[in-house]
Amino acid sequence: MTNHEWYKQAQYGMMVHWGLYSLLAGEWKGKRTPGIGEWIQSYFAIKNEEYSRLAKIFNPIYFNAEEWVLFAKNCGMKYIVITSKHHDGFALFKSEADKFNVVDATPFGRDIIGELAEACYKHGLKLGLYYSQELDWHHPDGGGYTNSGGCSGVSWHNSWDYGMSAEGKDFTRCFEEKIKPQIKEILTKYGELCLVWFDTPHTISTEQSFEIFNMVKQYQPNCLINSRLGNGAYDYVSLHDNEIPEKFEPNSATGSLNDLGGFKPSPYGLYETPATLNDTWGYKYFDHNWKSPEKVLELKNHLNSMGVNYLLNVGPDGLGRIPSISQDILLKVAEKL
């Protein structure tokens, strides 16, 4: 079976948003963010000098890779996609390209991606890795500075440390110094990946998108790439966050290939909706707007009936625990599968 065929049959996966932002749980100095938890640094314009101190207390003693993998399997999910590096620039893997990572910068000192990879292979679950290939708030030349549109924080790029103006910024420096080396690391250190999940293309050029695409295929020819790499370099289409189309209209695309939402041409007929159980991806202790198991099952069945995979997110807390209510909902869904 090819990876395209496997993905078509998989239908259901678990996404995991986890990082330093999980420690804050949606609150900064007594103020709650109304936005999504993983964007809290941008929403409150937290300087890197201060945000980086979170790494010194990141010690998720309850993290257990096997428990996460077995939980996903028990929920009927066929693959896991975890944030190896989100927009804050912090990596959940050992990186030689940047010491702002879980092994070098935290007291925890363990390679989370490595442990998850081992658990996935042991228990027969496919592993995919999310990697933010453009936005990187820890690097002065991180992308997003060409987009002045709305986002979940004060700006797409780190304007609070490095200024709002694009003058003097060059994404190519970030791309060469950090993005490419780290993508090579995740492709070569953790065995076979079913997919790499990229996000938010704004500043990245067509040449850079295809350079990443070709790098993935060089090191992992069977690894799938989602449409958010940008500029038409992809194997399958990720619809917008929580996008639930009423009907399947693959030929209805009218916008840019870099639009986050909507149908785009899919070379292998593969589509996916990434979705949340409440209103956030990263952990927020006060977000209780949970979908019921019945609603989750309804959405899953609707999407799957159109040939669209349902990639459903959990946001573990800063100690490495998947919230109990998330577990309860997903296990109740599994009873009906």
Secondary structure in CASP SS format (residue, H / E / C, confidence):
PFRMAT SS
TARGET T0000
AUTHOR 0000-0000-0000
METHOD secondary structure of the structure
MODEL  1
M C 1.00
T C 1.00
N H 1.00
H H 1.00
E H 1.00
W H 1.00
Y H 1.00
K H 1.00
Q H 1.00
A H 1.00
Q C 1.00
Y E 1.00
G E 1.00
M E 1.00
M E 1.00
V E 1.00
H C 1.00
W C 1.00
G C 1.00
L C 1.00
Y H 1.00
S H 1.00
L H 1.00
L H 1.00
A C 1.00
G C 1.00
E E 1.00
W E 1.00
K C 1.00
G C 1.00
K E 1.00
R E 1.00
T C 1.00
P C 1.00
G C 1.00
I C 1.00
G H 1.00
E H 1.00
W H 1.00
I H 1.00
Q H 1.00
S H 1.00
Y H 1.00
F C 1.00
A C 1.00
I C 1.00
K C 1.00
N H 1.00
E H 1.00
E H 1.00
Y H 1.00
S H 1.00
R H 1.00
L H 1.00
A H 1.00
K H 1.00
I H 1.00
F C 1.00
N C 1.00
P C 1.00
I C 1.00
Y C 1.00
F C 1.00
N C 1.00
A H 1.00
E H 1.00
E H 1.00
W H 1.00
V H 1.00
L H 1.00
F H 1.00
A H 1.00
K H 1.00
N H 1.00
C C 1.00
G C 1.00
M C 1.00
K C 1.00
Y E 1.00
I E 1.00
V E 1.00
I E 1.00
T E 1.00
S E 1.00
K E 1.00
H C 1.00
H C 1.00
D C 1.00
G C 1.00
F C 1.00
A E 1.00
L C 1.00
F C 1.00
K C 1.00
S C 1.00
E C 1.00
A C 1.00
D C 1.00
K C 1.00
F C 1.00
N E 1.00
V C 1.00
V C 1.00
D C 1.00
A C 1.00
T C 1.00
P C 1.00
F C 1.00
G C 1.00
R C 1.00
D C 1.00
I H 1.00
I H 1.00
G H 1.00
E H 1.00
L H 1.00
A H 1.00
E H 1.00
A H 1.00
C H 1.00
Y H 1.00
K H 1.00
H H 1.00
G C 1.00
L C 1.00
K E 1.00
L E 1.00
G E 1.00
L E 1.00
Y E 1.00
Y E 1.00
S C 1.00
Q C 1.00
E C 1.00
L C 1.00
D C 1.00
W C 1.00
H C 1.00
H C 1.00
P C 1.00
D C 1.00
G C 1.00
G C 1.00
G C 1.00
Y C 1.00
T C 1.00
N C 1.00
S C 1.00
G C 1.00
G C 1.00
C C 1.00
S C 1.00
G C 1.00
V C 1.00
S C 1.00
W C 1.00
H C 1.00
N C 1.00
S H 1.00
W H 1.00
D H 1.00
Y H 1.00
G C 1.00
M C 1.00
S C 1.00
A C 1.00
E C 1.00
G C 1.00
K C 1.00
D C 1.00
F H 1.00
T H 1.00
R H 1.00
C H 1.00
F H 1.00
E H 1.00
E H 1.00
K H 1.00
I H 1.00
K H 1.00
P H 1.00
Q H 1.00
I H 1.00
K H 1.00
E H 1.00
I H 1.00
L H 1.00
T H 1.00
K H 1.00
Y C 1.00
G C 1.00
E C 1.00
L C 1.00
C C 1.00
L E 1.00
V E 1.00
W E 1.00
F C 1.00
D C 1.00
T C 1.00
P C 1.00
H C 1.00
T C 1.00
I C 1.00
S C 1.00
T H 1.00
E H 1.00
Q H 1.00
S H 1.00
F H 1.00
E H 1.00
I H 1.00
F H 1.00
N H 1.00
M H 1.00
V H 1.00
K H 1.00
Q H 1.00
Y H 1.00
Q C 1.00
P C 1.00
N C 1.00
C C 1.00
L E 1.00
I E 1.00
N E 1.00
S H 1.00
R H 1.00
L H 1.00
G C 1.00
N C 1.00
G C 1.00
A C 1.00
Y C 1.00
D C 1.00
Y E 1.00
V E 1.00
S E 1.00
L C 1.00
H C 1.00
D C 1.00
N C 1.00
E C 1.00
I C 1.00
P C 1.00
E C 1.00
K C 1.00
F C 1.00
E C 1.00
P C 1.00
N C 1.00
S C 1.00
A C 1.00
T C 1.00
G C 1.00
S C 1.00
L C 1.00
N C 1.00
D C 1.00
L C 1.00
G C 1.00
G C 1.00
F C 1.00
K C 1.00
P C 1.00
S C 1.00
P C 1.00
Y C 1.00
G C 1.00
L C 1.00
Y E 1.00
E E 1.00
T E 1.00
P E 1.00
A E 1.00
T C 1.00
L C 1.00
N C 1.00
D C 1.00
T C 1.00
W C 1.00
G C 1.00
Y C 1.00
K C 1.00
Y C 1.00
F C 1.00
D C 1.00
H C 1.00
N C 1.00
W C 1.00
K C 1.00
S C 1.00
P H 1.00
E H 1.00
K H 1.00
V H 1.00
L H 1.00
E H 1.00
L H 1.00
K H 1.00
N H 1.00
H H 1.00
L H 1.00
N H 1.00
S H 1.00
M C 1.00
G C 1.00
V E 1.00
N E 1.00
Y E 1.00
L E 1.00
L E 1.00
N E 1.00
V E 1.00
G C 1.00
P C 1.00
D C 1.00
G C 1.00
L C 1.00
G C 1.00
R C 1.00
I C 1.00
P C 1.00
S H 1.00
I H 1.00
S H 1.00
Q H 1.00
D H 1.00
I H 1.00
L H 1.00
L H 1.00
K H 1.00
V H 1.00
A H 1.00
E H 1.00
K C 1.00
L C 1.00
END
